[in-house]
Amino acid sequence: MNREMRRLAEREERRNKQKGDRGRRAPLGGPKGPGGPPRSRWARLVQFLREVRVELSRVGWPSREQMVAFTAVTVITAGVLTGYVFLVDLGFSRSVLALIRMLTG
């Protein structure tokens, strides 16, 4: 957990202690607050999408150069590992076939 996340968690804990909430949450389909009316699925979906938009605005997106570099590393690594597994498989299959031929005559 990085410093920023730890600070956010500590702030939230302090707020919860001040409220006396102790981290309890309302059930998913239940009322929004104490004594409030139940929220419809549509209202919950709209709220969820708003929260997603806010969270995506906080994301640190990589630059184009970083994405090109990450993609190149991924493709090269996948190619090397594929070649390695192919060669190991080829070696095992040939050795097993040679062993079978030797034992069967």
C-alpha positions in Angstrom: 0.0 0.0 0.0 1.5 3.3 -1.0 1.7 6.4 1.1 -1.3 8.1 -0.5 -3.6 5.2 -0.1 -2.5 4.8 3.5 -3.3 8.4 4.2 -6.7 8.1 2.6 -7.5 5.0 4.7 -6.4 6.8 7.9 -8.5 9.8 7.0 -11.5 7.6 6.4 -11.0 5.8 9.7 -10.9 9.1 11.5 -14.1 10.3 9.9 -15.8 7.0 10.7 -14.7 7.3 14.3 -16.0 10.8 14.5 -19.4 9.8 13.1 -19.5 6.7 15.3 -20.1 4.7 12.1 -17.3 2.1 12.7 -17.3 1.1 9.0 -20.8 -0.2 8.8 -22.5 0.0 5.5 -26.2 -0.2 4.5 -27.2 -3.3 2.6 -27.0 -3.1 -1.2 -30.7 -3.0 -1.8 -31.6 -1.1 1.4 -32.2 2.5 2.1 -29.6 5.1 1.3 -29.5 6.5 4.8 -31.3 5.9 8.1 -35.1 6.1 7.4 -34.5 7.0 3.7 -36.5 5.4 0.9 -35.1 2.4 -1.0 -33.3 3.4 -4.2 -34.3 1.9 -7.5 -32.0 -0.2 -9.6 -31.8 2.7 -12.1 -30.7 5.2 -9.4 -28.1 2.8 -8.2 -26.8 2.2 -11.7 -26.5 5.9 -12.3 -24.7 6.4 -9.0 -22.3 3.6 -9.9 -21.5 5.1 -13.3 -20.9 8.5 -11.7 -18.5 6.9 -9.2 -16.7 5.0 -12.0 -16.2 8.3 -13.9 -14.8 10.0 -10.8 -12.4 7.0 -10.2 -11.2 7.0 -13.8 -10.5 10.7 -13.6 -8.1 9.9 -10.7 -6.2 7.2 -12.7 -2.6 8.0 -13.7 -2.7 7.1 -17.4 0.6 6.2 -19.1 1.9 8.3 -22.0 2.0 7.1 -25.6 5.7 6.3 -25.4 5.2 4.3 -22.2 2.4 2.3 -23.8 4.6 1.6 -26.9 7.4 0.4 -24.6 5.1 -1.7 -22.4 3.5 -3.3 -25.5 6.9 -4.1 -27.1 8.1 -5.7 -23.8 5.0 -7.8 -23.6 5.1 -8.9 -27.2 8.8 -9.8 -27.0 8.4 -11.6 -23.7 5.4 -13.6 -25.1 7.4 -14.5 -28.2 10.5 -15.6 -26.3 8.4 -17.7 -23.9 6.4 -19.3 -26.7 9.7 -20.2 -28.5 11.1 -21.7 -25.3 8.0 -23.8 -24.6 8.0 -24.9 -28.2 11.6 -26.1 -28.0 11.2 -27.8 -24.7 8.0 -29.6 -26.0 9.8 -30.6 -29.2 12.7 -32.0 -27.2 10.5 -34.0 -24.9 8.4 -35.4 -27.7 11.4 -36.5 -29.7 13.1 -38.0 -26.7 9.9 -39.9 -25.7 9.4 -41.1 -29.3 13.1 -42.2 -29.4 12.6 -44.1 -26.1 9.5 -45.8 -27.4 11.3 -46.9 -30.6 14.2 -48.2 -28.7 12.1 -50.2 -26.3 9.8 -51.7 -29.0 12.7 -52.6 -31.3 
